[in-house]
Amino acid sequence: MTAADFIRWYIQHWEGQLSLDPKDRGNWWNGQLVGSKYGITAAALSRERQTSHITAFDIAGLTEDEAVSIGLAQYYHASGLDKLPWNHVTASVLDKAWGSGPKTAIRLLQGLIGVSPDGVVGDKTIQAYREWIEKNGERQAAIIWAKTRENFDLSLHQPRFLKGWNNRTTSYLPDGQWWSAMT
């Protein structure tokens, strides 16, 4: 499964269609409830279209293909996650970048693998990540990373979304729904 296939898969399994939930911070843009679609916020769409004028109509008109393109461009390539070896753990880090922002996901990973958490995927992060995966094995590394995700999600104190976040994290564990879909 390529990164693009993975992004499409999690859009279809986790993100769904248009969300206008006023309690979801990602649905607000410049003080207006504009929503999100396929997990793409107005901020991400604004960067993609290079305009600060994003409306609820723009969000509603977003296509799945455009969402995949934004995911690849902003969350995989621009973040530097594409420099890491593609495996189950990297895919879960990409998913976390989608939900919490690339810098946040990268900082979480860097803290876990013993690199100064600056949110940038550079040579030290790449080397430490390779060594960490090799030392733990992909299955155990996925379990350790899932615990890191879970602890971060708990720290956000947003119980309304916690069950969904936990279900999503669990799906990336060995023998979880997505793990077998990727292999």
Backbone as JSON Lines, residues from 0, in Angstrom:
{"i":0,"aa":"M","n":[0.85,-1.18,0.0],"ca":[0.0,0.0,0.0],"c":[0.89,1.24,0.0]}
{"i":1,"aa":"T","n":[0.67,2.12,-0.96],"ca":[1.43,3.36,-1.03],"c":[0.87,4.37,-0.04]}
{"i":2,"aa":"A","n":[1.59,5.47,0.15],"ca":[1.1,6.52,1.03],"c":[-0.23,7.08,0.51]}
{"i":3,"aa":"A","n":[-0.35,7.24,-0.79],"ca":[-1.61,7.74,-1.36],"c":[-2.76,6.76,-1.11]}
{"i":4,"aa":"D","n":[-2.49,5.47,-1.3],"ca":[-3.52,4.46,-1.02],"c":[-3.91,4.49,0.45]}
{"i":5,"aa":"F","n":[-2.91,4.64,1.32],"ca":[-3.17,4.7,2.75],"c":[-4.05,5.9,3.09]}
{"i":6,"aa":"I","n":[-3.7,7.07,2.56],"ca":[-4.49,8.27,2.84],"c":[-5.93,8.07,2.38]}
{"i":7,"aa":"R","n":[-6.11,7.53,1.21],"ca":[-7.47,7.28,0.71],"c":[-8.18,6.3,1.64]}
{"i":8,"aa":"W","n":[-7.47,5.25,2.08],"ca":[-8.08,4.27,2.98],"c":[-8.56,4.92,4.26]}
{"i":9,"aa":"Y","n":[-7.7,5.73,4.9],"ca":[-8.16,6.28,6.18],"c":[-9.18,7.38,6.01]}
{"i":10,"aa":"I","n":[-9.17,8.07,4.89],"ca":[-10.27,9.01,4.62],"c":[-11.59,8.24,4.58]}
{"i":11,"aa":"Q","n":[-11.6,7.13,3.87],"ca":[-12.82,6.34,3.72],"c":[-13.24,5.66,5.02]}
{"i":12,"aa":"H","n":[-12.29,5.29,5.86],"ca":[-12.62,4.57,7.09],"c":[-12.78,5.46,8.32]}
{"i":13,"aa":"W","n":[-12.13,6.61,8.33],"ca":[-12.13,7.42,9.55],"c":[-12.68,8.83,9.38]}
{"i":14,"aa":"E","n":[-12.51,9.41,8.24],"ca":[-12.83,10.83,8.13],"c":[-14.26,11.1,7.68]}
{"i":15,"aa":"G","n":[-14.77,10.28,6.82],"ca":[-16.15,10.47,6.4],"c":[-16.34,11.71,5.55]}
{"i":16,"aa":"Q","n":[-17.54,12.22,5.6],"ca":[-17.94,13.32,4.73],"c":[-17.84,14.66,5.47]}
{"i":17,"aa":"L","n":[-18.73,15.54,5.16],"ca":[-18.75,16.89,5.72],"c":[-19.07,16.86,7.21]}
{"i":18,"aa":"S","n":[-18.26,17.57,7.99],"ca":[-18.5,17.7,9.42],"c":[-18.7,19.18,9.75]}
{"i":19,"aa":"L","n":[-19.79,19.46,10.42],"ca":[-20.07,20.83,10.87],"c":[-20.2,20.88,12.39]}
{"i":20,"aa":"D","n":[-19.53,19.99,13.07],"ca":[-19.57,19.92,14.53],"c":[-18.92,21.18,15.11]}
{"i":21,"aa":"P","n":[-19.68,22.02,15.8],"ca":[-19.11,23.26,16.34],"c":[-18.1,23.03,17.46]}
{"i":22,"aa":"K","n":[-18.08,21.83,18.03],"ca":[-17.13,21.55,19.1],"c":[-15.79,21.04,18.57]}
{"i":23,"aa":"D","n":[-15.7,20.8,17.28],"ca":[-14.45,20.38,16.65],"c":[-13.71,21.65,16.21]}
{"i":24,"aa":"R","n":[-12.56,21.91,16.84],"ca":[-11.81,23.13,16.55],"c":[-11.41,23.26,15.08]}
{"i":25,"aa":"G","n":[-11.21,22.13,14.43],"ca":[-10.82,22.15,13.03],"c":[-11.91,22.61,12.08]}
{"i":26,"aa":"N","n":[-13.12,22.75,12.58],"ca":[-14.24,23.17,11.74],"c":[-14.42,24.69,11.69]}
{"i":27,"aa":"W","n":[-13.56,25.41,12.39],"ca":[-13.67,26.87,12.46],"c":[-12.57,27.53,11.63]}
{"i":28,"aa":"W","n":[-12.91,28.61,10.97],"ca":[-11.95,29.36,10.16],"c":[-12.3,30.84,10.27]}
{"i":29,"aa":"N","n":[-11.35,31.63,10.74],"ca":[-11.55,33.08,10.9],"c":[-12.84,33.4,11.66]}
{"i":30,"aa":"G","n":[-13.08,32.63,12.72],"ca":[-14.24,32.87,13.57],"c":[-15.56,32.35,13.02]}
{"i":31,"aa":"Q","n":[-15.53,31.66,11.9],"ca":[-16.75,31.14,11.28],"c":[-16.74,29.62,11.25]}
{"i":32,"aa":"L","n":[-17.89,29.02,11.5],"ca":[-18.03,27.57,11.38],"c":[-18.17,27.25,9.89]}
{"i":33,"aa":"V","n":[-17.1,26.7,9.3],"ca":[-17.12,26.35,7.87],"c":[-17.06,24.85,7.66]}
{"i":34,"aa":"G","n":[-16.71,24.12,8.71],"ca":[-16.67,22.67,8.64],"c":[-15.36,22.13,8.12]}
{"i":35,"aa":"S","n":[-15.34,20.82,7.99],"ca":[-14.22,20.1,7.39],"c":[-14.83,18.94,6.6]}
{"i":36,"aa":"K","n":[-14.06,18.44,5.66],"ca":[-14.55,17.32,4.86],"c":[-13.38,16.41,4.58]}
{"i":37,"aa":"Y","n":[-13.6,15.1,4.74],"ca":[-12.54,14.1,4.58],"c":[-11.36,14.39,5.51]}
{"i":38,"aa":"G","n":[-11.62,15.09,6.6],"ca":[-10.56,15.45,7.53],"c":[-9.77,16.67,7.11]}
{"i":39,"aa":"I","n":[-10.12,17.28,6.01],"ca":[-9.42,18.48,5.53],"c":[-10.1,19.7,6.14]}
{"i":40,"aa":"T","n":[-9.31,20.49,6.84],"ca":[-9.81,21.71,7.47],"c":[-9.69,22.88,6.5]}
{"i":41,"aa":"A","n":[-10.32,23.98,6.86],"ca":[-10.2,25.19,6.05],"c":[-8.75,25.67,6.0]}
{"i":42,"aa":"A","n":[-8.01,25.49,7.08],"ca":[-6.6,25.9,7.08],"c":[-5.81,25.13,6.03]}
{"i":43,"aa":"A","n":[-6.03,23.82,5.94],"ca":[-5.32,23.01,4.94],"c":[-5.78,23.38,3.53]}
{"i":44,"aa":"L","n":[-7.07,23.59,3.36],"ca":[-7.58,23.96,2.04],"c":[-7.06,25.34,1.63]}
{"i":45,"aa":"S","n":[-6.95,26.23,2.59],"ca":[-6.41,27.56,2.33],"c":[-4.97,27.49,1.83]}
{"i":46,"aa":"R","n":[-4.17,26.64,2.46],"ca":[-2.78,26.47,2.0],"c":[-2.75,25.88,0.59]}
{"i":47,"aa":"E","n":[-3.6,24.9,0.34],"ca":[-3.64,24.24,-0.97],"c":[-4.04,25.21,-2.08]}
{"i":48,"aa":"R","n":[-5.06,26.0,-1.8],"ca":[-5.59,26.9,-2.84],"c":[-4.94,28.28,-2.8]}
{"i":49,"aa":"Q","n":[-4.08,28.49,-1.83],"ca":[-3.34,29.74,-1.67],"c":[-4.26,30.96,-1.6]}
{"i":50,"aa":"T","n":[-5.25,30.83,-0.74],"ca":[-6.18,31.93,-0.48],"c":[-6.65,31.84,0.96]}
{"i":51,"aa":"S","n":[-6.87,32.99,1.58],"ca":[-7.38,32.97,2.95],"c":[-8.91,32.98,2.96]}
{"i":52,"aa":"H","n":[-9.52,33.12,1.81],"ca":[-10.98,33.16,1.72],"c":[-11.53,31.76,1.45]}
{"i":53,"aa":"I","n":[-11.85,31.06,2.53],"ca":[-12.42,29.72,2.44],"c":[-13.79,29.76,3.1]}
{"i":54,"aa":"T","n":[-14.78,29.25,2.41],"ca":[-16.16,29.27,2.91],"c":[-16.65,27.84,3.14]}
{"i":55,"aa":"A","n":[-17.8,27.74,3.77],"ca":[-18.44,26.43,3.96],"c":[-18.74,25.79,2.6]}
{"i":56,"aa":"F","n":[-19.04,26.6,1.61],"ca":[-19.29,26.09,0.25],"c":[-18.02,25.45,-0.31]}
{"i":57,"aa":"D","n":[-16.86,26.09,-0.08],"ca":[-15.59,25.52,-0.55],"c":[-15.33,24.17,0.1]}
{"i":58,"aa":"I","n":[-15.56,24.1,1.4],"ca":[-15.35,22.85,2.13],"c":[-16.3,21.77,1.6]}
{"i":59,"aa":"A","n":[-17.56,22.11,1.45],"ca":[-18.55,21.14,0.99],"c":[-18.23,20.62,-0.41]}
{"i":60,"aa":"G","n":[-17.58,21.43,-1.23],"ca":[-17.26,21.03,-2.6],"c":[-15.97,20.25,-2.75]}
{"i":61,"aa":"L","n":[-15.25,20.05,-1.67],"ca":[-13.99,19.31,-1.71],"c":[-14.23,17.87,-2.17]}
{"i":62,"aa":"T","n":[-13.4,17.38,-3.06],"ca":[-13.53,16.0,-3.53],"c":[-12.56,15.1,-2.77]}
{"i":63,"aa":"E","n":[-12.84,13.82,-2.79],"ca":[-11.94,12.86,-2.15],"c":[-10.56,12.88,-2.8]}
{"i":64,"aa":"D","n":[-10.51,12.98,-4.12],"ca":[-9.21,13.04,-4.8],"c":[-8.41,14.26,-4.37]}
{"i":65,"aa":"E","n":[-9.08,15.4,-4.21],"ca":[-8.4,16.61,-3.76],"c":[-7.9,16.42,-2.33]}
{"i":66,"aa":"A","n":[-8.69,15.77,-1.5],"ca":[-8.28,15.5,-0.12],"c":[-7.03,14.62,-0.08]}
{"i":67,"aa":"V","n":[-6.99,13.6,-0.92],"ca":[-5.8,12.73,-1.0],"c":[-4.59,13.55,-1.44]}
{"i":68,"aa":"S","n":[-4.77,14.39,-2.43],"ca":[-3.69,15.23,-2.93],"c":[-3.16,16.17,-1.84]}
{"i":69,"aa":"I","n":[-4.07,16.77,-1.08],"ca":[-3.68,17.64,0.03],"c":[-2.93,16.83,1.09]}
{"i":70,"aa":"G","n":[-3.44,15.64,1.38],"ca":[-2.77,14.79,2.36],"c":[-1.35,14.46,1.98]}
{"i":71,"aa":"L","n":[-1.16,14.08,0.73],"ca":[0.2,13.78,0.26],"c":[1.09,15.0,0.31]}
{"i":72,"aa":"A","n":[0.59,16.13,-0.19],"ca":[1.4,17.34,-0.28],"c":[1.74,17.91,1.09]}
{"i":73,"aa":"Q","n":[0.73,18.07,1.95],"ca":[0.93,18.81,3.2],"c":[1.33,17.94,4.39]}
{"i":74,"aa":"Y","n":[0.84,16.72,4.43],"ca":[1.06,15.9,5.61],"c":[2.14,14.85,5.42]}
{"i":75,"aa":"Y","n":[2.44,14.5,4.2],"ca":[3.45,13.48,3.93],"c":[4.73,14.1,3.35]}
{"i":76,"aa":"H","n":[4.63,14.78,2.23],"ca":[5.83,15.33,1.6],"c":[6.36,16.57,2.33]}
{"i":77,"aa":"A","n":[5.53,17.59,2.5],"ca":[6.0,18.84,3.11],"c":[6.48,18.64,4.54]}
{"i":78,"aa":"S","n":[5.9,17.69,5.24],"ca":[6.28,17.44,6.63],"c":[7.62,16.73,6.74]}
{"i":79,"aa":"G","n":[8.03,16.06,5.67],"ca":[9.26,15.26,5.7],"c":[9.03,13.82,6.08]}
{"i":80,"aa":"L","n":[7.79,13.44,6.37],"ca":[7.53,12.04,6.71],"c":[7.86,11.11,5.56]}
{"i":81,"aa":"D","n":[7.89,11.64,4.35],"ca":[8.24,10.82,3.19],"c":[9.72,10.41,3.19]}
{"i":82,"aa":"K","n":[10.51,10.99,4.09],"ca":[11.92,10.61,4.21],"c":[12.11,9.37,5.09]}
{"i":83,"aa":"L","n":[11.08,9.03,5.86],"ca":[11.16,7.86,6.73],"c":[10.82,6.61,5.93]}
{"i":84,"aa":"P","n":[11.35,5.46,6.33],"ca":[10.97,4.22,5.64],"c":[9.45,4.02,5.76]}
{"i":85,"aa":"W","n":[8.83,3.62,4.67],"ca":[7.37,3.42,4.68],"c":[7.07,2.06,5.3]}
{"i":86,"aa":"N","n":[6.36,2.08,6.42],"ca":[5.97,0.87,7.12],"c":[4.71,1.17,7.92]}
{"i":87,"aa":"H","n":[4.26,0.21,8.7],"ca":[3.04,0.38,9.49],"c":[3.14,1.55,10.46]}
{"i":88,"aa":"V","n":[4.29,1.7,11.1],"ca":[4.45,2.77,12.08],"c":[4.44,4.12,11.39]}
{"i":89,"aa":"T","n":[5.18,4.24,10.29],"ca":[5.2,5.51,9.55],"c":[3.79,5.89,9.12]}
{"i":90,"aa":"A","n":[3.02,4.92,8.68],"ca":[1.64,5.2,8.28],"c":[0.83,5.73,9.46]}
{"i":91,"aa":"S","n":[1.02,5.16,10.64],"ca":[0.31,5.64,11.82],"c":[0.78,7.04,12.22]}
{"i":92,"aa":"V","n":[2.06,7.33,12.02],"ca":[2.56,8.69,12.28],"c":[1.91,9.67,11.3]}
{"i":93,"aa":"L","n":[1.79,9.27,10.04],"ca":[1.12,10.1,9.03],"c":[-0.33,10.36,9.44]}
{"i":94,"aa":"D","n":[-1.0,9.34,9.9],"ca":[-2.37,9.51,10.38],"c":[-2.42,10.5,11.53]}
{"i":95,"aa":"K","n":[-1.47,10.41,12.45],"ca":[-1.43,11.34,13.58],"c":[-1.16,12.75,13.1]}
{"i":96,"aa":"A","n":[-0.3,12.89,12.08],"ca":[-0.02,14.2,11.51],"c":[-1.3,14.81,10.93]}
{"i":97,"aa":"W","n":[-2.11,13.97,10.31],"ca":[-3.38,14.4,9.73],"c":[-4.3,14.94,10.83]}
{"i":98,"aa":"G","n":[-4.35,14.25,11.95],"ca":[-5.28,14.63,13.01],"c":[-4.79,15.7,13.97]}
{"i":99,"aa":"S","n":[-3.48,15.77,14.17],"ca":[-2.94,16.69,15.18],"c":[-1.96,17.7,14.62]}
{"i":100,"aa":"G","n":[-1.69,17.6,13.33],"ca":[-0.71,18.49,12.7],"c":[0.63,17.79,12.56]}
{"i":101,"aa":"P","n":[1.31,18.02,11.44],"ca":[2.58,17.34,11.2],"c":[3.65,17.6,12.27]}
{"i":102,"aa":"K","n":[3.82,18.84,12.67],"ca":[4.87,19.14,13.66],"c":[4.59,18.42,14.98]}
{"i":103,"aa":"T","n":[3.34,18.38,15.39],"ca":[2.99,17.69,16.63],"c":[3.3,16.21,16.53]}
{"i":104,"aa":"A","n":[2.89,15.58,15.44],"ca":[3.15,14.14,15.27],"c":[4.65,13.86,15.23]}
{"i":105,"aa":"I","n":[5.39,14.69,14.53],"ca":[6.84,14.48,14.42],"c":[7.5,14.69,15.78]}
{"i":106,"aa":"R","n":[7.08,15.7,16.52],"ca":[7.64,15.92,17.87],"c":[7.36,14.72,18.78]}
{"i":107,"aa":"L","n":[6.15,14.19,18.72],"ca":[5.83,13.0,19.52],"c":[6.76,11.85,19.16]}
{"i":108,"aa":"L","n":[6.94,11.62,17.87],"ca":[7.82,10.55,17.41],"c":[9.25,10.82,17.86]}
{"i":109,"aa":"Q","n":[9.73,12.04,17.68],"ca":[11.1,12.36,18.06],"c":[11.34,12.14,19.55]}
{"i":110,"aa":"G","n":[10.4,12.56,20.37],"ca":[10.54,12.33,21.81],"c":[10.62,10.85,22.13]}
{"i":111,"aa":"L","n":[9.87,10.06,21.42],"ca":[9.85,8.61,21.63],"c":[11.16,7.95,21.23]}
{"i":112,"aa":"I","n":[11.77,8.42,20.14],"ca":[12.98,7.78,19.63],"c":[14.27,8.44,20.12]}
{"i":113,"aa":"G","n":[14.14,9.42,21.02],"ca":[15.31,10.01,21.65],"c":[16.0,11.11,20.86]}
{"i":114,"aa":"V","n":[15.24,11.81,20.03],"ca":[15.78,12.93,19.26],"c":[15.14,14.21,19.79]}
{"i":115,"aa":"S","n":[15.91,15.29,19.8],"ca":[15.37,16.57,20.24],"c":[14.11,16.89,19.44]}
{"i":116,"aa":"P","n":[12.98,17.09,20.13],"ca":[11.7,17.25,19.43],"c":[11.51,18.66,18.83]}
{"i":117,"aa":"D","n":[11.99,18.81,17.6],"ca":[11.86,20.1,16.91],"c":[10.79,20.09,15.82]}
{"i":118,"aa":"G","n":[10.17,18.93,15.58],"ca":[9.12,18.85,14.57],"c":[9.61,18.8,13.14]}
{"i":119,"aa":"V","n":[10.92,18.6,12.96],"ca":[11.51,18.56,11.62],"c":[12.14,17.19,11.4]}
{"i":120,"aa":"V","n":[11.83,16.56,10.28],"ca":[12.42,15.26,9.95],"c":[13.74,15.53,9.22]}
{"i":121,"aa":"G","n":[14.83,15.41,9.97],"ca":[16.16,15.57,9.4],"c":[16.95,14.29,9.54]}
{"i":122,"aa":"D","n":[18.24,14.37,9.25],"ca":[19.09,13.18,9.27],"c":[19.09,12.46,10.61]}
{"i":123,"aa":"K","n":[19.12,13.21,11.72],"ca":[19.13,12.58,13.05],"c":[17.83,11.81,13.3]}
{"i":124,"aa":"T","n":[16.72,12.41,12.93],"ca":[15.43,11.74,13.12],"c":[15.35,10.49,12.25]}
{"i":125,"aa":"I","n":[15.77,10.6,11.01],"ca":[15.72,9.45,10.1],"c":[16.56,8.3,10.64]}
{"i":126,"aa":"Q","n":[17.79,8.59,11.06],"ca":[18.68,7.55,11.57],"c":[18.14,6.94,12.87]}
{"i":127,"aa":"A","n":[17.7,7.8,13.78],"ca":[17.17,7.3,15.06],"c":[15.92,6.45,14.83]}
{"i":128,"aa":"Y","n":[15.08,6.86,13.89],"ca":[13.86,6.11,13.59],"c":[14.21,4.74,13.03]}
{"i":129,"aa":"R","n":[15.12,4.68,12.09],"ca":[15.54,3.39,11.52],"c":[16.08,2.47,12.62]}
{"i":130,"aa":"E","n":[16.93,3.02,13.49],"ca":[17.5,2.22,14.58],"c":[16.42,1.76,15.55]}
{"i":131,"aa":"W","n":[15.47,2.64,15.85],"ca":[14.4,2.31,16.79],"c":[13.52,1.18,16.23]}
{"i":132,"aa":"I","n":[13.18,1.28,14.94],"ca":[12.39,0.22,14.3],"c":[13.17,-1.09,14.3]}
{"i":133,"aa":"E","n":[14.45,-1.02,13.97],"ca":[15.28,-2.23,13.94],"c":[15.4,-2.86,15.33]}
{"i":134,"aa":"K","n":[15.59,-2.02,16.33],"ca":[15.75,-2.52,17.71],"c":[14.46,-3.18,18.23]}
{"i":135,"aa":"N","n":[13.32,-2.56,17.96],"ca":[12.05,-3.03,18.52],"c":[11.29,-3.98,17.61]}
{"i":136,"aa":"G","n":[11.58,-3.93,16.33],"ca":[10.76,-4.65,15.36],"c":[9.5,-3.84,15.08]}
{"i":137,"aa":"E","n":[8.97,-4.0,13.9],"ca":[7.83,-3.17,13.49],"c":[6.6,-3.38,14.37]}
{"i":138,"aa":"R","n":[6.31,-4.61,14.74],"ca":[5.13,-4.89,15.56],"c":[5.23,-4.23,16.93]}
{"i":139,"aa":"Q","n":[6.35,-4.42,17.61],"ca":[6.51,-3.83,18.94],"c":[6.58,-2.31,18.85]}
{"i":140,"aa":"A","n":[7.25,-1.8,17.82],"ca":[7.32,-0.35,17.63],"c":[5.93,0.24,17.45]}
{"i":141,"aa":"A","n":[5.07,-0.47,16.74],"ca":[3.69,0.0,16.54],"c":[2.94,0.06,17.86]}
{"i":142,"aa":"I","n":[3.17,-0.9,18.72],"ca":[2.52,-0.91,20.04],"c":[3.01,0.26,20.89]}
{"i":143,"aa":"I","n":[4.31,0.48,20.88],"ca":[4.9,1.59,21.65],"c":[4.38,2.93,21.12]}
{"i":144,"aa":"W","n":[4.37,3.09,19.8],"ca":[3.87,4.32,19.19],"c":[2.39,4.53,19.52]}
{"i":145,"aa":"A","n":[1.61,3.47,19.51],"ca":[0.18,3.59,19.84],"c":[-0.01,4.12,21.26]}
{"i":146,"aa":"K","n":[0.81,3.68,22.18],"ca":[0.72,4.17,23.57],"c":[1.06,5.66,23.63]}
{"i":147,"aa":"T","n":[2.04,6.07,22.84],"ca":[2.41,7.49,22.78],"c":[1.24,8.31,22.24]}
{"i":148,"aa":"R","n":[0.61,7.81,21.19],"ca":[-0.57,8.49,20.63],"c":[-1.68,8.6,21.68]}
{"i":149,"aa":"E","n":[-1.92,7.48,22.35],"ca":[-2.99,7.44,23.35],"c":[-2.73,8.44,24.47]}
{"i":150,"aa":"N","n":[-1.51,8.49,24.98],"ca":[-1.17,9.43,26.05],"c":[-1.33,10.88,25.59]}
{"i":151,"aa":"F","n":[-0.93,11.16,24.37],"ca":[-1.1,12.51,23.83],"c":[-2.59,12.86,23.75]}
{"i":152,"aa":"D","n":[-3.38,11.96,23.2],"ca":[-4.81,12.22,23.06],"c":[-5.47,12.46,24.41]}
{"i":153,"aa":"L","n":[-5.07,11.7,25.41],"ca":[-5.6,11.9,26.76],"c":[-5.25,13.28,27.3]}
{"i":154,"aa":"S","n":[-4.07,13.77,26.96],"ca":[-3.61,15.07,27.46],"c":[-4.42,16.23,26.89]}
{"i":155,"aa":"L","n":[-5.16,16.01,25.83],"ca":[-5.93,17.09,25.2],"c":[-7.22,17.4,25.94]}
{"i":156,"aa":"H","n":[-7.64,16.51,26.84],"ca":[-8.85,16.71,27.65],"c":[-10.06,17.05,26.78]}
{"i":157,"aa":"Q","n":[-10.28,16.23,25.77],"ca":[-11.46,16.38,24.91],"c":[-12.21,15.05,24.88]}
{"i":158,"aa":"P","n":[-12.89,14.71,25.99],"ca":[-13.54,13.4,26.09],"c":[-14.54,13.12,24.98]}
{"i":159,"aa":"R","n":[-15.12,14.15,24.41],"ca":[-16.1,13.96,23.33],"c":[-15.5,13.19,22.15]}
{"i":160,"aa":"F","n":[-14.21,13.39,21.88],"ca":[-13.56,12.78,20.72],"c":[-12.67,11.6,21.08]}
{"i":161,"aa":"L","n":[-12.45,11.36,22.36],"ca":[-11.47,10.37,22.8],"c":[-11.77,8.95,22.32]}
{"i":162,"aa":"K","n":[-13.02,8.53,22.38],"ca":[-13.35,7.16,21.95],"c":[-12.99,6.96,20.47]}
{"i":163,"aa":"G","n":[-13.33,7.91,19.64],"ca":[-13.0,7.81,18.22],"c":[-11.5,7.8,17.98]}
{"i":164,"aa":"W","n":[-10.77,8.65,18.71],"ca":[-9.31,8.67,18.57],"c":[-8.71,7.34,19.0]}
{"i":165,"aa":"N","n":[-9.24,6.79,20.11],"ca":[-8.73,5.49,20.58],"c":[-9.03,4.38,19.58]}
{"i":166,"aa":"N","n":[-10.22,4.38,19.01],"ca":[-10.56,3.38,17.99],"c":[-9.63,3.48,16.8]}
{"i":167,"aa":"R","n":[-9.34,4.69,16.41],"ca":[-8.45,4.91,15.27],"c":[-7.05,4.4,15.58]}
{"i":168,"aa":"T","n":[-6.52,4.74,16.75],"ca":[-5.19,4.28,17.15],"c":[-5.15,2.77,17.22]}
{"i":169,"aa":"T","n":[-6.16,2.15,17.79],"ca":[-6.22,0.7,17.92],"c":[-6.21,0.01,16.56]}
{"i":170,"aa":"S","n":[-6.81,0.64,15.57],"ca":[-6.86,0.01,14.24],"c":[-5.48,-0.14,13.62]}
{"i":171,"aa":"Y","n":[-4.51,0.63,14.1],"ca":[-3.15,0.57,13.56],"c":[-2.25,-0.4,14.32]}
{"i":172,"aa":"L","n":[-2.77,-1.03,15.33],"ca":[-1.98,-2.01,16.07],"c":[-1.85,-3.3,15.27]}
{"i":173,"aa":"P","n":[-0.79,-4.08,15.55],"ca":[-0.68,-5.38,14.87],"c":[-1.98,-6.17,15.03]}
{"i":174,"aa":"D","n":[-2.4,-6.76,13.95],"ca":[-3.63,-7.54,13.89],"c":[-4.89,-6.67,13.95]}
{"i":175,"aa":"G","n":[-4.72,-5.35,13.95],"ca":[-5.87,-4.45,13.89],"c":[-6.4,-4.38,12.47]}
{"i":176,"aa":"Q","n":[-7.5,-3.68,12.31],"ca":[-8.19,-3.6,11.02],"c":[-7.26,-3.15,9.9]}
{"i":177,"aa":"W","n":[-6.5,-2.12,10.12],"ca":[-5.68,-1.58,9.05],"c":[-4.39,-2.37,8.85]}
{"i":178,"aa":"W","n":[-3.83,-2.89,9.93],"ca":[-2.55,-3.6,9.84],"c":[-2.6,-4.67,8.74]}
{"i":179,"aa":"S","n":[-3.63,-5.48,8.76],"ca":[-3.73,-6.55,7.77],"c":[-4.08,-6.0,6.39]}
{"i":180,"aa":"A","n":[-4.76,-4.86,6.32],"ca":[-5.09,-4.27,5.02],"c":[-3.84,-3.77,4.31]}
{"i":181,"aa":"M","n":[-2.83,-3.37,5.08],"ca":[-1.61,-2.82,4.48],"c":[-0.69,-3.92,3.96]}
{"i":182,"aa":"T","n":[-0.73,-5.09,4.57],"ca":[0.21,-6.14,4.18],"c":[-0.31,-6.98,3.05]}
